Amino acid sequence: MKPLLWLVLAVAISVNVSTSFAFEGAMQVAVSVGTGVVTIASAVALWMLHTRRS
């Protein structure tokens, strides 16, 4: 589970960074918001998994 979450986090961050180069206008905002939500969700899930094991 954790490797998948790390992969999702890395992909979401890289897509979020590259949206300013690939898209313009409303499409950029939509993709950025979507990947931002995925980034936050995967980071929270990783944090929750970490605190459960400690």
PERAWO-V467336 format. One line per field, one symbol per residue. ss: DSSP state (H for helix, E for strand, C for the rest). Layout:
# PERAWO-V467336
ss: ???
This chain:
# PERAWO-V467336
ss: CHHHHHHHHHHHHHHHHHHHHHCCCHHHHHHHHHHHHHHHHHHHHHHHHHHHHC
